[in-house]
Amino acid sequence: MLKLVATLDTRAGHVRARVGPAVLPRTDFLAGARFEQNRCEIILESGEVVQLSGRGAGRWPTATAVMGDVWSVARETN
């Protein structure tokens, strides 16, 4: 299943962040997000896995907010 996934890795004193499409198995916790649901999986140094989920704004409210931010930046740079 194709999902947009953000990752953050802080091992070895470095911070690596990435956002992009990822192919996940259908059984993966993150792949189970549907509609406006957001999911987050945190792997602690101890190896314990914390899984969180909750409602987000949804596709169109998020797109509207992002475009509003883009227009604000565009107005400020002109």
PDB file of N, CA, C, O and CB in Angstrom:
ATOM      1  N   MET A   1       0.845  -1.167   0.000  1.00  0.00           N
ATOM      2  CA  MET A   1       0.000   0.000   0.000  1.00  0.00           C
ATOM      3  C   MET A   1       0.897   1.238   0.000  1.00  0.00           C
ATOM      4  O   MET A   1       1.852   1.312   0.773  1.00  0.00           O
ATOM      5  CB  MET A   1      -0.965  -0.007   1.220  1.00  0.00           C
ATOM      6  N   LEU A   2       0.599   2.196  -0.850  1.00  0.00           N
ATOM      7  CA  LEU A   2       1.388   3.420  -0.970  1.00  0.00           C
ATOM      8  C   LEU A   2       0.839   4.478  -0.017  1.00  0.00           C
ATOM      9  O   LEU A   2      -0.346   4.809  -0.063  1.00  0.00           O
ATOM     10  CB  LEU A   2       1.381   3.943  -2.431  1.00  0.00           C
ATOM     11  N   LYS A   3       1.709   5.008   0.847  1.00  0.00           N
ATOM     12  CA  LYS A   3       1.334   6.039   1.819  1.00  0.00           C
ATOM     13  C   LYS A   3       2.413   7.111   1.847  1.00  0.00           C
ATOM     14  O   LYS A   3       3.577   6.838   1.551  1.00  0.00           O
ATOM     15  CB  LYS A   3       1.127   5.427   3.238  1.00  0.00           C
ATOM     16  N   LEU A   4       2.028   8.318   2.201  1.00  0.00           N
ATOM     17  CA  LEU A   4       2.984   9.395   2.420  1.00  0.00           C
ATOM     18  C   LEU A   4       3.472   9.260   3.861  1.00  0.00           C
ATOM     19  O   LEU A   4       2.678   9.333   4.799  1.00  0.00           O
ATOM     20  CB  LEU A   4       2.341  10.820   2.146  1.00  0.00           C
ATOM     21  N   VAL A   5       4.781   9.063   4.033  1.00  0.00           N
ATOM     22  CA  VAL A   5       5.346   8.779   5.349  1.00  0.00           C
ATOM     23  C   VAL A   5       6.463   9.768   5.661  1.00  0.00           C
ATOM     24  O   VAL A   5       7.328  10.034   4.826  1.00  0.00           O
ATOM     25  CB  VAL A   5       5.872   7.330   5.417  1.00  0.00           C
ATOM     26  N   ALA A   6       6.431  10.305   6.872  1.00  0.00           N
ATOM     27  CA  ALA A   6       7.512  11.155   7.375  1.00  0.00           C
ATOM     28  C   ALA A   6       8.326  10.319   8.361  1.00  0.00           C
ATOM     29  O   ALA A   6       7.762   9.630   9.210  1.00  0.00           O
ATOM     30  CB  ALA A   6       6.953  12.472   8.059  1.00  0.00           C
ATOM     31  N   THR A   7       9.652  10.380   8.245  1.00  0.00           N
ATOM     32  CA  THR A   7      10.518   9.658   9.175  1.00  0.00           C
ATOM     33  C   THR A   7      11.519  10.620   9.789  1.00  0.00           C
ATOM     34  O   THR A   7      11.945  11.586   9.156  1.00  0.00           O
ATOM     35  CB  THR A   7      11.248   8.494   8.464  1.00  0.00           C
ATOM     36  N   LEU A   8      11.884  10.341  11.026  1.00  0.00           N
ATOM     37  CA  LEU A   8      12.895  11.129  11.731  1.00  0.00           C
ATOM     38  C   LEU A   8      13.777  10.146  12.474  1.00  0.00           C
ATOM     39  O   LEU A   8      13.285   9.336  13.260  1.00  0.00           O
ATOM     40  CB  LEU A   8      12.248  12.183  12.714  1.00  0.00           C
ATOM     41  N   ASP A   9      15.077  10.213  12.230  1.00  0.00           N
ATOM     42  CA  ASP A   9      16.039   9.318  12.854  1.00  0.00           C
ATOM     43  C   ASP A   9      17.072  10.174  13.580  1.00  0.00           C
ATOM     44  O   ASP A   9      17.704  11.037  12.971  1.00  0.00           O
ATOM     45  CB  ASP A   9      16.717   8.378  11.798  1.00  0.00           C
ATOM     46  N   THR A  10      17.244   9.938  14.881  1.00  0.00           N
ATOM     47  CA  THR A  10      18.188  10.735  15.670  1.00  0.00           C
ATOM     48  C   THR A  10      19.341   9.893  16.215  1.00  0.00           C
ATOM     49  O   THR A  10      19.972  10.270  17.203  1.00  0.00           O
ATOM     50  CB  THR A  10      17.461  11.412  16.822  1.00  0.00           C
ATOM     51  N   ARG A  11      19.612   8.781  15.592  1.00  0.00           N
ATOM     52  CA  ARG A  11      20.703   7.925  16.067  1.00  0.00           C
ATOM     53  C   ARG A  11      22.066   8.536  15.774  1.00  0.00           C
ATOM     54  O   ARG A  11      22.217   9.348  14.862  1.00  0.00           O
ATOM     55  CB  ARG A  11      20.610   6.544  15.425  1.00  0.00           C
ATOM     56  N   ALA A  12      23.046   8.134  16.558  1.00  0.00           N
ATOM     57  CA  ALA A  12      24.455   8.508  16.366  1.00  0.00           C
ATOM     58  C   ALA A  12      24.670  10.020  16.390  1.00  0.00           C
ATOM     59  O   ALA A  12      25.593  10.526  15.752  1.00  0.00           O
ATOM     60  CB  ALA A  12      24.965   7.948  15.049  1.00  0.00           C
ATOM     61  N   GLY A  13      23.822  10.742  17.123  1.00  0.00           N
ATOM     62  CA  GLY A  13      24.015  12.179  17.257  1.00  0.00           C
ATOM     63  C   GLY A  13      23.670  12.993  16.025  1.00  0.00           C
ATOM     64  O   GLY A  13      23.928  14.196  15.985  1.00  0.00           O
ATOM     65  N   HIS A  14      23.094  12.358  15.024  1.00  0.00           N
ATOM     66  CA  HIS A  14      22.698  13.058  13.796  1.00  0.00           C
ATOM     67  C   HIS A  14      21.179  13.031  13.687  1.00  0.00           C
ATOM     68  O   HIS A  14      20.513  12.132  14.200  1.00  0.00           O
ATOM     69  CB  HIS A  14      23.358  12.411  12.532  1.00  0.00           C
ATOM     70  N   VAL A  15      20.657  14.035  13.007  1.00  0.00           N
ATOM     71  CA  VAL A  15      19.224  14.081  12.753  1.00  0.00           C
ATOM     72  C   VAL A  15      19.005  13.932  11.255  1.00  0.00           C
ATOM     73  O   VAL A  15      19.541  14.698  10.455  1.00  0.00           O
ATOM     74  CB  VAL A  15      18.589  15.406  13.289  1.00  0.00           C
ATOM     75  N   ARG A  16      18.205  12.930  10.890  1.00  0.00           N
ATOM     76  CA  ARG A  16      17.840  12.731   9.479  1.00  0.00           C
ATOM     77  C   ARG A  16      16.329  12.729   9.386  1.00  0.00           C
ATOM     78  O   ARG A  16      15.651  11.972  10.082  1.00  0.00           O
ATOM     79  CB  ARG A  16      18.441  11.396   8.902  1.00  0.00           C
ATOM     80  N   ALA A  17      15.812  13.576   8.528  1.00  0.00           N
ATOM     81  CA  ALA A  17      14.357  13.654   8.339  1.00  0.00           C
ATOM     82  C   ALA A  17      14.042  13.463   6.867  1.00  0.00           C
ATOM     83  O   ALA A  17      14.810  13.872   5.996  1.00  0.00           O
ATOM     84  CB  ALA A  17      13.788  15.015   8.852  1.00  0.00           C
ATOM     85  N   ARG A  18      12.893  12.831   6.598  1.00  0.00           N
ATOM     86  CA  ARG A  18      12.471  12.578   5.226  1.00  0.00           C
ATOM     87  C   ARG A  18      10.954  12.511   5.183  1.00  0.00           C
ATOM     88  O   ARG A  18      10.321  11.974   6.093  1.00  0.00           O
ATOM     89  CB  ARG A  18      13.099  11.268   4.677  1.00  0.00           C
ATOM     90  N   VAL A  19      10.385  13.049   4.140  1.00  0.00           N
ATOM     91  CA  VAL A  19       8.956  12.895   3.870  1.00  0.00           C
ATOM     92  C   VAL A  19       8.829  12.456   2.420  1.00  0.00           C
ATOM     93  O   VAL A  19       9.387  13.088   1.524  1.00  0.00           O
ATOM     94  CB  VAL A  19       8.153  14.233   4.147  1.00  0.00           C
ATOM     95  N   GLY A  20       8.102  11.385   2.192  1.00  0.00           N
ATOM     96  CA  GLY A  20       7.934  10.912   0.823  1.00  0.00           C
ATOM     97  C   GLY A  20       7.059   9.684   0.770  1.00  0.00           C
ATOM     98  O   GLY A  20       6.673   9.140   1.805  1.00  0.00           O
ATOM     99  N   PRO A  21       6.748   9.251  -0.426  1.00  0.00           N
ATOM    100  CA  PRO A  21       5.928   8.056  -0.577  1.00  0.00           C
ATOM    101  C   PRO A  21       6.695   6.810  -0.146  1.00  0.00           C
ATOM    102  O   PRO A  21       7.904   6.700  -0.347  1.00  0.00           O
ATOM    103  CB  PRO A  21       5.459   7.913  -2.026  1.00  0.00           C
ATOM    104  N   ALA A  22       5.964   5.880   0.450  1.00  0.00           N
ATOM    105  CA  ALA A  22       6.573   4.619   0.875  1.00  0.00           C
ATOM    106  C   ALA A  22       5.578   3.492   0.618  1.00  0.00           C
ATOM    107  O   ALA A  22       4.373   3.652   0.811  1.00  0.00           O
ATOM    108  CB  ALA A  22       6.988   4.667   2.387  1.00  0.00           C
ATOM    109  N   VAL A  23       6.093   2.371   0.186  1.00  0.00           N
ATOM    110  CA  VAL A  23       5.258   1.182   0.005  1.00  0.00           C
ATOM    111  C   VAL A  23       5.293   0.409   1.316  1.00  0.00           C
ATOM    112  O   VAL A  23       6.354  -0.020   1.769  1.00  0.00           O
ATOM    113  CB  VAL A  23       5.755   0.290  -1.208  1.00  0.00           C
ATOM    114  N   LEU A  24       4.113   0.235   1.925  1.00  0.00           N
ATOM    115  CA  LEU A  24       3.998  -0.454   3.202  1.00  0.00           C
ATOM    116  C   LEU A  24       3.154  -1.712   3.035  1.00  0.00           C
ATOM    117  O   LEU A  24       2.222  -1.735   2.230  1.00  0.00           O
ATOM    118  CB  LEU A  24       3.386   0.473   4.271  1.00  0.00           C
ATOM    119  N   PRO A  25       3.476  -2.752   3.790  1.00  0.00           N
ATOM    120  CA  PRO A  25       2.604  -3.933   3.771  1.00  0.00           C
ATOM    121  C   PRO A  25       1.217  -3.551   4.293  1.00  0.00           C
ATOM    122  O   PRO A  25       1.111  -2.693   5.170  1.00  0.00           O
ATOM    123  CB  PRO A  25       3.213  -5.090   4.626  1.00  0.00           C
ATOM    124  N   ARG A  26       0.183  -4.151   3.787  1.00  0.00           N
ATOM    125  CA  ARG A  26      -1.191  -3.827   4.233  1.00  0.00           C
ATOM    126  C   ARG A  26      -1.379  -4.036   5.729  1.00  0.00           C
ATOM    127  O   ARG A  26      -2.256  -3.420   6.334  1.00  0.00           O
ATOM    128  CB  ARG A  26      -2.208  -4.680   3.473  1.00  0.00           C
ATOM    129  N   THR A  27      -0.568  -4.895   6.330  1.00  0.00           N
ATOM    130  CA  THR A  27      -0.689  -5.183   7.761  1.00  0.00           C
ATOM    131  C   THR A  27       0.053  -4.173   8.628  1.00  0.00           C
ATOM    132  O   THR A  27      -0.081  -4.206   9.851  1.00  0.00           O
ATOM    133  CB  THR A  27      -0.172  -6.574   8.052  1.00  0.00           C
ATOM    134  N   ASP A  28       0.833  -3.275   8.026  1.00  0.00           N
ATOM    135  CA  ASP A  28       1.592  -2.272   8.776  1.00  0.00           C
ATOM    136  C   ASP A  28       0.641  -1.303   9.465  1.00  0.00           C
ATOM    137  O   ASP A  28      -0.375  -0.914   8.889  1.00  0.00           O
ATOM    138  CB  ASP A  28       2.557  -1.507   7.846  1.00  0.00           C
ATOM    139  N   PHE A  29       0.963  -0.910  10.692  1.00  0.00           N
ATOM    140  CA  PHE A  29       0.135   0.023  11.452  1.00  0.00           C
ATOM    141  C   PHE A  29      -0.121   1.320  10.679  1.00  0.00           C
ATOM    142  O   PHE A  29      -1.254   1.800  10.634  1.00  0.00           O
ATOM    143  CB  PHE A  29       0.798   0.338  12.787  1.00  0.00           C
ATOM    144  N   LEU A  30       0.917   1.885  10.076  1.00  0.00           N
ATOM    145  CA  LEU A  30       0.766   3.152   9.351  1.00  0.00           C
ATOM    146  C   LEU A  30      -0.114   2.996   8.116  1.00  0.00           C
ATOM    147  O   LEU A  30      -0.833   3.922   7.741  1.00  0.00           O
ATOM    148  CB  LEU A  30       2.133   3.693   8.944  1.00  0.00           C
ATOM    149  N   ALA A  31      -0.059   1.840   7.493  1.00  0.00           N
ATOM    150  CA  ALA A  31      -0.858   1.602   6.283  1.00  0.00           C
ATOM    151  C   ALA A  31      -2.350   1.549   6.594  1.00  0.00           C
ATOM    152  O   ALA A  31      -3.175   1.701   5.693  1.00  0.00           O
ATOM    153  CB  ALA A  31      -0.426   0.298   5.610  1.00  0.00           C
ATOM    154  N   GLY A  32      -2.701   1.338   7.853  1.00  0.00           N
ATOM    155  CA  GLY A  32      -4.105   1.233   8.233  1.00  0.00           C
ATOM    156  C   GLY A  32      -4.836   2.559   8.345  1.00  0.00           C
ATOM    157  O   GLY A  32      -6.048   2.571   8.561  1.00  0.00           O
ATOM    158  N   ALA A  33      -4.125   3.685   8.204  1.00  0.00           N
ATOM    159  CA  ALA A  33      -4.784   4.998   8.293  1.00  0.00           C
ATOM    160  C   ALA A  33      -5.733   5.181   7.122  1.00  0.00           C
ATOM    161  O   ALA A  33      -5.369   4.917   5.976  1.00  0.00           O
ATOM    162  CB  ALA A  33      -3.739   6.144   8.321  1.00  0.00           C
ATOM    163  N   ARG A  34      -6.945   5.630   7.405  1.00  0.00           N
ATOM    164  CA  ARG A  34      -7.951   5.840   6.367  1.00  0.00           C
ATOM    165  C   ARG A  34      -8.543   7.241   6.491  1.00  0.00           C
ATOM    166  O   ARG A  34      -8.670   7.779   7.590  1.00  0.00           O
ATOM    167  CB  ARG A  34      -9.066   4.772   6.459  1.00  0.00           C
ATOM    168  N   PHE A  35      -8.898   7.813   5.362  1.00  0.00           N
ATOM    169  CA  PHE A  35      -9.560   9.115   5.284  1.00  0.00           C
ATOM    170  C   PHE A  35      -8.757  10.170   6.050  1.00  0.00           C
ATOM    171  O   PHE A  35      -7.586  10.384   5.736  1.00  0.00           O
ATOM    172  CB  PHE A  35     -10.999   9.026   5.841  1.00  0.00           C
ATOM    173  N   GLU A  36      -9.353  10.834   7.047  1.00  0.00           N
ATOM    174  CA  GLU A  36      -8.652  11.925   7.725  1.00  0.00           C
ATOM    175  C   GLU A  36      -7.823  11.453   8.921  1.00  0.00           C
ATOM    176  O   GLU A  36      -7.304  12.274   9.676  1.00  0.00           O
ATOM    177  CB  GLU A  36      -9.647  12.962   8.184  1.00  0.00           C
ATOM    178  N   GLN A  37      -7.699  10.154   9.094  1.00  0.00           N
ATOM    179  CA  GLN A  37      -6.937   9.637  10.234  1.00  0.00           C
ATOM    180  C   GLN A  37      -5.437   9.797  10.016  1.00  0.00           C
ATOM    181  O   GLN A  37      -4.929   9.543   8.924  1.00  0.00           O
ATOM    182  CB  GLN A  37      -7.274   8.164  10.477  1.00  0.00           C
ATOM    183  N   ASN A  38      -4.736  10.219  11.058  1.00  0.00           N
ATOM    184  CA  ASN A  38      -3.279  10.293  11.062  1.00  0.00           C
ATOM    185  C   ASN A  38      -2.752   9.236  12.022  1.00  0.00           C
ATOM    186  O   ASN A  38      -3.382   8.934  13.035  1.00  0.00           O
ATOM    187  CB  ASN A  38      -2.780  11.720  11.464  1.00  0.00           C
ATOM    188  N   ARG A  39      -1.606   8.685  11.698  1.00  0.00           N
ATOM    189  CA  ARG A  39      -0.979   7.697  12.574  1.00  0.00           C
ATOM    190  C   ARG A  39       0.499   8.022  12.757  1.00  0.00           C
ATOM    191  O   ARG A  39       1.157   8.538  11.854  1.00  0.00           O
ATOM    192  CB  ARG A  39      -1.152   6.272  12.003  1.00  0.00           C
ATOM    193  N   CYS A  40       0.999   7.710  13.937  1.00  0.00           N
ATOM    194  CA  CYS A  40       2.397   7.955  14.275  1.00  0.00           C
ATOM    195  C   CYS A  40       2.925   6.735  15.018  1.00  0.00           C
ATOM    196  O   CYS A  40       2.264   6.196  15.906  1.00  0.00           O
ATOM    197  CB  CYS A  40       2.559   9.255  15.135  1.00  0.00           C
ATOM    198  N   GLU A  41       4.121   6.313  14.642  1.00  0.00           N
ATOM    199  CA  GLU A  41       4.763   5.183  15.312  1.00  0.00           C
ATOM    200  C   GLU A  41       6.128   5.650  15.789  1.00  0.00           C
ATOM    201  O   GLU A  41       6.937   6.125  14.992  1.00  0.00           O
ATOM    202  CB  GLU A  41       4.886   3.934  14.362  1.00  0.00           C
ATOM    203  N   ILE A  42       6.387   5.516  17.081  1.00  0.00           N
ATOM    204  CA  ILE A  42       7.645   5.959  17.688  1.00  0.00           C
ATOM    205  C   ILE A  42       8.367   4.744  18.236  1.00  0.00           C
ATOM    206  O   ILE A  42       7.811   3.975  19.019  1.00  0.00           O
ATOM    207  CB  ILE A  42       7.397   7.012  18.813  1.00  0.00           C
ATOM    208  N   ILE A  43       9.616   4.580  17.815  1.00  0.00           N
ATOM    209  CA  ILE A  43      10.430   3.470  18.320  1.00  0.00           C
ATOM    210  C   ILE A  43      11.449   4.072  19.287  1.00  0.00           C
ATOM    211  O   ILE A  43      12.330   4.831  18.882  1.00  0.00           O
ATOM    212  CB  ILE A  43      11.143   2.673  17.140  1.00  0.00           C
ATOM    213  N   LEU A  44      11.320   3.727  20.561  1.00  0.00           N
ATOM    214  CA  LEU A  44      12.194   4.265  21.597  1.00  0.00           C
ATOM    215  C   LEU A  44      13.541   3.551  21.605  1.00  0.00           C
ATOM    216  O   LEU A  44      13.681   2.470  21.032  1.00  0.00           O
ATOM    217  CB  LEU A  44      11.528   4.146  22.968  1.00  0.00           C
ATOM    218  N   GLU A  45      14.528   4.156  22.253  1.00  0.00           N
ATOM    219  CA  GLU A  45      15.859   3.547  22.341  1.00  0.00           C
ATOM    220  C   GLU A  45      15.794   2.157  22.954  1.00  0.00           C
ATOM    221  O   GLU A  45      16.605   1.293  22.621  1.00  0.00           O
ATOM    222  CB  GLU A  45      16.795   4.432  23.159  1.00  0.00           C
ATOM    223  N   SER A  46      14.845   1.937  23.839  1.00  0.00           N
ATOM    224  CA  SER A  46      14.696   0.630  24.495  1.00  0.00           C
ATOM    225  C   SER A  46      14.141  -0.427  23.551  1.00  0.00           C
ATOM    226  O   SER A  46      14.146  -1.615  23.870  1.00  0.00           O
ATOM    227  CB  SER A  46      13.788   0.753  25.708  1.00  0.00           C
ATOM    228  N   GLY A  47      13.655   0.015  22.366  1.00  0.00           N
ATOM    229  CA  GLY A  47      13.043  -0.908  21.421  1.00  0.00           C
ATOM    230  C   GLY A  47      11.526  -0.937  21.536  1.00  0.00           C
ATOM    231  O   GLY A  47      10.842  -1.501  20.681  1.00  0.00           O
ATOM    232  N   GLU A  48      11.000  -0.325  22.603  1.00  0.00           N
ATOM    233  CA  GLU A  48       9.548  -0.260  22.775  1.00  0.00           C
ATOM    234  C   GLU A  48       8.942   0.562  21.645  1.00  0.00           C
ATOM    235  O   GLU A  48       9.514   1.571  21.231  1.00  0.00           O
ATOM    236  CB  GLU A  48       9.176   0.349  24.155  1.00  0.00           C
ATOM    237  N   VAL A  49       7.788   0.134  21.148  1.00  0.00           N
ATOM    238  CA  VAL A  49       7.098   0.818  20.058  1.00  0.00           C
ATOM    239  C   VAL A  49       5.829   1.462  20.604  1.00  0.00           C
ATOM    240  O   VAL A  49       4.998   0.797  21.223  1.00  0.00           O
ATOM    241  CB  VAL A  49       6.767  -0.168  18.897  1.00  0.00           C
ATOM    242  N   VAL A  50       5.691   2.758  20.367  1.00  0.00           N
ATOM    243  CA  VAL A  50       4.500   3.498  20.776  1.00  0.00           C
ATOM    244  C   VAL A  50       3.735   3.857  19.502  1.00  0.00           C
ATOM    245  O   VAL A  50       4.296   4.458  18.585  1.00  0.00           O
ATOM    246  CB  VAL A  50       4.872   4.789  21.618  1.00  0.00           C
ATOM    247  N   GLN A  51       2.466   3.493  19.449  1.00  0.00           N
ATOM    248  CA  GLN A  51       1.646   3.768  18.270  1.00  0.00           C
ATOM    249  C   GLN A  51       0.500   4.697  18.665  1.00  0.00           C
ATOM    250  O   GLN A  51      -0.237   4.432  19.615  1.00  0.00           O
ATOM    251  CB  GLN A  51       1.097   2.446  17.646  1.00  0.00           C
ATOM    252  N   LEU A  52       0.367   5.793  17.912  1.00  0.00           N
ATOM    253  CA  LEU A  52      -0.668   6.785  18.173  1.00  0.00           C
ATOM    254  C   LEU A  52      -1.512   6.978  16.921  1.00  0.00           C
ATOM    255  O   LEU A  52      -1.000   6.873  15.806  1.00  0.00           O
ATOM    256  CB  LEU A  52      -0.046   8.129  18.627  1.00  0.00           C
ATOM    257  N   SER A  53      -2.797   7.258  17.094  1.00  0.00           N
ATOM    258  CA  SER A  53      -3.644   7.566  15.949  1.00  0.00           C
ATOM    259  C   SER A  53      -4.732   8.541  16.380  1.00  0.00           C
ATOM    260  O   SER A  53      -5.147   8.569  17.539  1.00  0.00           O
ATOM    261  CB  SER A  53      -4.264   6.275  15.352  1.00  0.00           C
ATOM    262  N   GLY A  54      -5.178   9.331  15.424  1.00  0.00           N
ATOM    263  CA  GLY A  54      -6.235  10.288  15.705  1.00  0.00           C
ATOM    264  C   GLY A  54      -6.681  10.978  14.428  1.00  0.00           C
ATOM    265  O   GLY A  54      -6.042  10.857  13.383  1.00  0.00           O
ATOM    266  N   ARG A  55      -7.778  11.698  14.527  1.00  0.00           N
ATOM    267  CA  ARG A  55      -8.324  12.382  13.365  1.00  0.00           C
ATOM    268  C   ARG A  55      -7.489  13.603  13.014  1.00  0.00           C
ATOM    269  O   ARG A  55      -7.066  14.360  13.888  1.00  0.00           O
ATOM    270  CB  ARG A  55      -9.772  12.788  13.616  1.00  0.00           C
ATOM    271  N   GLY A  56      -7.261  13.778  11.730  1.00  0.00           N
ATOM    272  CA  GLY A  56      -6.629  14.982  11.208  1.00  0.00           C
ATOM    273  C   GLY A  56      -7.701  15.850  10.575  1.00  0.00           C
ATOM    274  O   GLY A  56      -8.892  15.589  10.744  1.00  0.00           O
ATOM    275  N   ALA A  57      -7.302  16.849   9.868  1.00  0.00           N
ATOM    276  CA  ALA A  57      -8.255  17.765   9.252  1.00  0.00           C
ATOM    277  C   ALA A  57      -8.932  17.144   8.035  1.00  0.00           C
ATOM    278  O   ALA A  57     -10.070  17.487   7.717  1.00  0.00           O
ATOM    279  CB  ALA A  57      -7.559  19.053   8.853  1.00  0.00           C
ATOM    280  N   GLY A  58      -8.247  16.241   7.359  1.00  0.00           N
ATOM    281  CA  GLY A  58      -8.791  15.660   6.133  1.00  0.00           C
ATOM    282  C   GLY A  58      -8.140  16.287   4.910  1.00  0.00           C
ATOM    283  O   GLY A  58      -7.439  17.294   5.003  1.00  0.00           O
ATOM    284  N   ARG A  59      -8.385  15.676   3.779  1.00  0.00           N
ATOM    285  CA  ARG A  59      -7.724  16.049   2.527  1.00  0.00           C
ATOM    286  C   ARG A  59      -7.973  17.496   2.121  1.00  0.00           C
ATOM    287  O   ARG A  59      -7.023  18.254   1.926  1.00  0.00           O
ATOM    288  CB  ARG A  59      -8.179  15.141   1.424  1.00  0.00           C
ATOM    289  N   TRP A  60      -9.219  17.884   1.994  1.00  0.00           N
ATOM    290  CA  TRP A  60      -9.524  19.216   1.466  1.00  0.00           C
ATOM    291  C   TRP A  60      -9.244  20.330   2.470  1.00  0.00           C
ATOM    292  O   TRP A  60      -8.706  21.360   2.062  1.00  0.00           O
ATOM    293  CB  TRP A  60     -10.970  19.278   1.039  1.00  0.00           C
ATOM    294  N   PRO A  61      -9.569  20.194   3.748  1.00  0.00           N
ATOM    295  CA  PRO A  61      -9.185  21.259   4.686  1.00  0.00           C
ATOM    296  C   PRO A  61      -7.673  21.453   4.752  1.00  0.00           C
ATOM    297  O   PRO A  61      -7.194  22.582   4.859  1.00  0.00           O
ATOM    298  CB  PRO A  61      -9.719  20.947   6.077  1.00  0.00           C
ATOM    299  N   THR A  62      -6.921  20.354   4.689  1.00  0.00           N
ATOM    300  CA  THR A  62      -5.461  20.470   4.712  1.00  0.00           C
ATOM    301  C   THR A  62      -4.952  21.148   3.452  1.00  0.00           C
ATOM    302  O   THR A  62      -4.099  22.032   3.528  1.00  0.00           O
ATOM    303  CB  THR A  62      -4.812  19.090   4.865  1.00  0.00           C
ATOM    304  N   ALA A  63      -5.458  20.749   2.300  1.00  0.00           N
ATOM    305  CA  ALA A  63      -5.036  21.368   1.036  1.00  0.00           C
ATOM    306  C   ALA A  63      -5.358  22.862   1.034  1.00  0.00           C
ATOM    307  O   ALA A  63      -4.546  23.667   0.578  1.00  0.00           O
ATOM    308  CB  ALA A  63      -5.721  20.675  -0.166  1.00  0.00           C
ATOM    309  N   THR A  64      -6.525  23.238   1.536  1.00  0.00           N
ATOM    310  CA  THR A  64      -6.905  24.650   1.597  1.00  0.00           C
ATOM    311  C   THR A  64      -5.957  25.431   2.501  1.00  0.00           C
ATOM    312  O   THR A  64      -5.537  26.534   2.154  1.00  0.00           O
ATOM    313  CB  THR A  64      -8.349  24.795   2.096  1.00  0.00           C
ATOM    314  N   ALA A  65      -5.619  24.866   3.659  1.00  0.00           N
ATOM    315  CA  ALA A  65      -4.701  25.536   4.577  1.00  0.00           C
ATOM    316  C   ALA A  65      -3.311  25.689   3.974  1.00  0.00           C
ATOM    317  O   ALA A  65      -2.691  26.745   4.101  1.00  0.00           O
ATOM    318  CB  ALA A  65      -4.614  24.768   5.884  1.00  0.00           C
ATOM    319  N   VAL A  66      -2.817  24.638   3.319  1.00  0.00           N
ATOM    320  CA  VAL A  66      -1.492  24.707   2.686  1.00  0.00           C
ATOM    321  C   VAL A  66      -1.474  25.767   1.589  1.00  0.00           C
ATOM    322  O   VAL A  66      -0.532  26.556   1.512  1.00  0.00           O
ATOM    323  CB  VAL A  66      -1.096  23.333   2.103  1.00  0.00           C
ATOM    324  N   MET A  67      -2.496  25.796   0.744  1.00  0.00           N
ATOM    325  CA  MET A  67      -2.543  26.802  -0.329  1.00  0.00           C
ATOM    326  C   MET A  67      -2.647  28.214   0.249  1.00  0.00           C
ATOM    327  O   MET A  67      -2.079  29.152  -0.311  1.00  0.00           O
ATOM    328  CB  MET A  67      -3.736  26.529  -1.274  1.00  0.00           C
ATOM    329  N   GLY A  68      -3.359  28.374   1.352  1.00  0.00           N
ATOM    330  CA  GLY A  68      -3.417  29.676   2.016  1.00  0.00           C
ATOM    331  C   GLY A  68      -2.042  30.116   2.479  1.00  0.00           C
ATOM    332  O   GLY A  68      -1.684  31.286   2.345  1.00  0.00           O
ATOM    333  N   ASP A  69      -1.262  29.177   3.029  1.00  0.00           N
ATOM    334  CA  ASP A  69       0.106  29.485   3.454  1.00  0.00           C
ATOM    335  C   ASP A  69       0.977  29.851   2.258  1.00  0.00           C
ATOM    336  O   ASP A  69       1.775  30.785   2.338  1.00  0.00           O
ATOM    337  CB  ASP A  69       0.718  28.293   4.206  1.00  0.00           C
ATOM    338  N   VAL A  70       0.832  29.123   1.148  1.00  0.00           N
ATOM    339  CA  VAL A  70       1.613  29.412  -0.060  1.00  0.00           C
ATOM    340  C   VAL A  70       1.296  30.820  -0.566  1.00  0.00           C
ATOM    341  O   VAL A  70       2.204  31.573  -0.919  1.00  0.00           O
ATOM    342  CB  VAL A  70       1.321  28.361  -1.166  1.00  0.00           C
ATOM    343  N   TRP A  71       0.014  31.174  -0.602  1.00  0.00           N
ATOM    344  CA  TRP A  71      -0.360  32.524  -1.056  1.00  0.00           C
ATOM    345  C   TRP A  71       0.181  33.596  -0.121  1.00  0.00           C
ATOM    346  O   TRP A  71       0.605  34.654  -0.585  1.00  0.00           O
ATOM    347  CB  TRP A  71      -1.885  32.650  -1.161  1.00  0.00           C
ATOM    348  N   SER A  72       0.177  33.348   1.181  1.00  0.00           N
ATOM    349  CA  SER A  72       0.728  34.316   2.127  1.00  0.00           C
ATOM    350  C   SER A  72       2.207  34.555   1.873  1.00  0.00           C
ATOM    351  O   SER A  72       2.661  35.699   1.864  1.00  0.00           O
ATOM    352  CB  SER A  72       0.516  33.840   3.559  1.00  0.00           C
ATOM    353  N   VAL A  73       2.957  33.486   1.668  1.00  0.00           N
ATOM    354  CA  VAL A  73       4.395  33.610   1.394  1.00  0.00           C
ATOM    355  C   VAL A  73       4.596  34.330   0.069  1.00  0.00           C
ATOM    356  O   VAL A  73       5.476  35.185  -0.032  1.00  0.00           O
ATOM    357  CB  VAL A  73       5.084  32.213   1.367  1.00  0.00           C
ATOM    358  N   ALA A  74       3.802  34.008  -0.954  1.00  0.00           N
ATOM    359  CA  ALA A  74       3.932  34.642  -2.257  1.00  0.00           C
ATOM    360  C   ALA A  74       3.677  36.141  -2.157  1.00  0.00           C
ATOM    361  O   ALA A  74       4.389  36.925  -2.786  1.00  0.00           O
ATOM    362  CB  ALA A  74       2.968  34.005  -3.259  1.00  0.00           C
ATOM    363  N   ARG A  75       2.680  36.557  -1.383  1.00  0.00           N
ATOM    364  CA  ARG A  75       2.388  37.975  -1.218  1.00  0.00           C
ATOM    365  C   ARG A  75       3.522  38.705  -0.509  1.00  0.00           C
ATOM    366  O   ARG A  75       3.827  39.851  -0.839  1.00  0.00           O
ATOM    367  CB  ARG A  75       1.094  38.156  -0.446  1.00  0.00           C
ATOM    368  N   GLU A  76       4.151  38.039   0.470  1.00  0.00           N
ATOM    369  CA  GLU A  76       5.234  38.658   1.240  1.00  0.00           C
ATOM    370  C   GLU A  76       6.505  38.815   0.407  1.00  0.00           C
ATOM    371  O   GLU A  76       7.298  39.720   0.667  1.00  0.00           O
ATOM    372  CB  GLU A  76       5.534  37.828   2.487  1.00  0.00           C
ATOM    373  N   THR A  77       6.707  37.967  -0.571  1.00  0.00           N
ATOM    374  CA  THR A  77       7.954  38.017  -1.368  1.00  0.00           C
ATOM    375  C   THR A  77       7.836  38.923  -2.570  1.00  0.00           C
ATOM    376  O   THR A  77       8.839  39.149  -3.247  1.00  0.00           O
ATOM    377  CB  THR A  77       8.338  36.627  -1.832  1.00  0.00           C
ATOM    378  N   ASN A  78       6.659  39.457  -2.875  1.00  0.00           N
ATOM    379  CA  ASN A  78       6.476  40.362  -4.024  1.00  0.00           C
ATOM    380  C   ASN A  78       6.507  41.799  -3.599  1.00  0.00           C
ATOM    381  O   ASN A  78       6.369  42.693  -4.434  1.00  0.00           O
ATOM    382  CB  ASN A  78       5.169  40.075  -4.736  1.00  0.00           C
TER     383      ASN A  78
END
